[in-house]
């Protein structure tokens, strides 16, 4: 396999976690389904899937507006986050991206910027042994703008 060559003008690499470094969407979707239905709301897979990358609370607030359901965003988000922890050990890397991380380790500074919670991001990176590559890890808990904002 041919290695990716990062252009010389690039001074560092910033990676998302979910769906970029790790394939965690199936785990997130299981947790979302549990949390949404736990509170009696209808499960809308396509809507939730289309919101990936946004903070959990933002997703629930959009779900409430879109479907007119009565939910407490923070409670649903908390239940989703707690249920998601059951799946940490199922975390799998996305190997072509991890190959880039390994290739540029020590050559370019690297960080993670994720719309996920700090607990989830750190747990997943720990499970797959990637935490050591990223001295800076920013998450939704760091009050960063999540998608669609491009700013980490």
C-alpha positions in Angstrom: 0.0 0.0 0.0 1.3 3.5 -0.9 1.9 5.8 2.0 0.2 9.2 2.1 2.5 12.1 1.6 1.5 15.2 3.6 2.4 18.4 1.7 5.4 20.3 3.2 3.3 23.4 4.0 1.2 21.3 6.5 2.4 22.0 10.0 0.3 19.5 12.0 -2.5 17.0 11.8 -5.9 17.1 13.5 -8.0 14.0 13.6 -11.6 13.4 14.6 -12.1 10.3 16.7 -15.5 8.6 15.9 -15.6 7.5 12.3 -12.1 8.7 11.6 -9.7 7.0 14.0 -12.1 4.5 15.3 -15.2 2.8 13.8 -17.6 3.5 16.6 -20.8 4.4 14.8 -22.4 0.9 15.3 -21.8 1.3 19.0 -23.2 4.8 19.1 -26.3 3.8 17.2 -27.0 1.0 19.7 -26.6 3.5 22.6 -28.8 6.1 20.8 -31.6 3.6 20.1 -31.6 2.5 23.8 -31.6 6.1 25.1 -34.3 7.4 22.8 -36.7 4.4 23.3 -36.0 4.3 27.0 -37.8 7.6 27.3 -40.7 6.4 25.0 -39.8 8.3 21.9 -39.9 6.7 18.5 -36.6 5.5 17.1 -35.5 7.4 14.0 -32.2 5.7 12.9 -31.7 7.8 9.7 -32.1 11.1 11.6 -29.7 10.2 14.4 -27.1 8.8 11.9 -27.3 12.0 9.9 -26.3 14.0 13.0 -23.0 12.2 13.7 -20.2 14.4 14.9 -22.5 16.8 16.9 -22.7 16.8 20.6 -25.2 14.4 22.2 -27.2 17.2 23.8 -27.4 19.1 20.5 -28.6 15.9 18.7 -31.4 15.4 21.3 -32.4 19.0 21.0 -32.7 18.7 17.2 -34.6 15.4 17.6 -37.1 17.2 19.9 -37.6 20.0 17.3 -37.8 17.6 14.4 -40.2 15.1 15.8 -42.1 17.2 18.4 -41.4 14.7 21.2 -41.2 15.6 24.9 -37.7 14.7 26.0 -35.2 16.2 28.4 -32.0 16.6 26.3 -29.6 16.3 29.2 -31.3 13.2 30.6 -31.4 11.4 27.2 -27.8 12.4 26.6 -26.7 11.1 30.0 -28.5 7.7 29.4 -26.9 7.4 26.0 -23.4 8.2 27.3 -23.8 5.7 30.2 -25.1 2.9 27.9 -22.4 3.6 25.3 -19.7 2.6 27.9 -20.9 -1.0 27.6 -19.4 -1.1 24.2 -15.9 0.4 24.8 -14.2 -2.9 24.3 -15.8 -3.3 20.8 -13.9 -0.3 19.6 -12.0 -1.0 16.3 -9.5 1.2 14.5 -9.8 2.5 11.0 -6.5 1.1 9.9 -5.6 3.4 6.9 -6.0 6.5 9.2 -4.0 4.8 12.0 -1.3 4.1 9.5 -1.0 7.8 8.8 -0.8 8.5 12.6 2.0 6.0 13.0 3.8 7.2 9.8 3.8 10.9 11.0 4.4 10.2 14.7 7.3 12.4 15.8 7.4 14.2 12.4 4.3 16.3 12.7 2.4 17.4 15.8 -1.0 15.6 16.0 -4.1 16.2 18.0 -7.7 15.0 18.2 -10.7 17.3 18.0 -14.0 15.5 18.6 -17.6 16.3 19.2 -17.8 13.3 21.5 -17.5 13.4 25.3 -14.0 13.4 26.9 -14.8 10.1 28.7 -15.8 8.4 25.5 -13.0 9.7 23.3 -10.3 8.8 25.9 -11.7 5.4 26.6 -11.9 4.5 22.9 -8.4 5.8 22.2 -7.1 3.9 25.2 -8.7 0.6 24.2 -7.0 0.7 20.8 -3.7 2.1 22.1 -3.8 5.5 20.3 -3.8 7.9 23.2 0.0 8.1 23.3 0.1 9.7 19.8 -2.0 12.7 20.8 -0.7 15.1 23.4 -3.7 17.4 22.8 -7.3 15.9 22.8 -10.2 18.4 22.5 -13.7 17.2 23.0 -17.3 18.6 23.4 -16.4 18.9 27.1 -13.8 21.5 26.3 -16.5 23.8 25.0 -15.3 23.6 21.4 -17.7 24.2 18.5 -18.9 20.9 17.1 -20.1 20.2 13.6 -20.9 21.9 11.4 -18.3 24.4 12.7 -14.9 23.8 11.2 -13.0 25.3 14.2 -11.5 22.8 16.6 
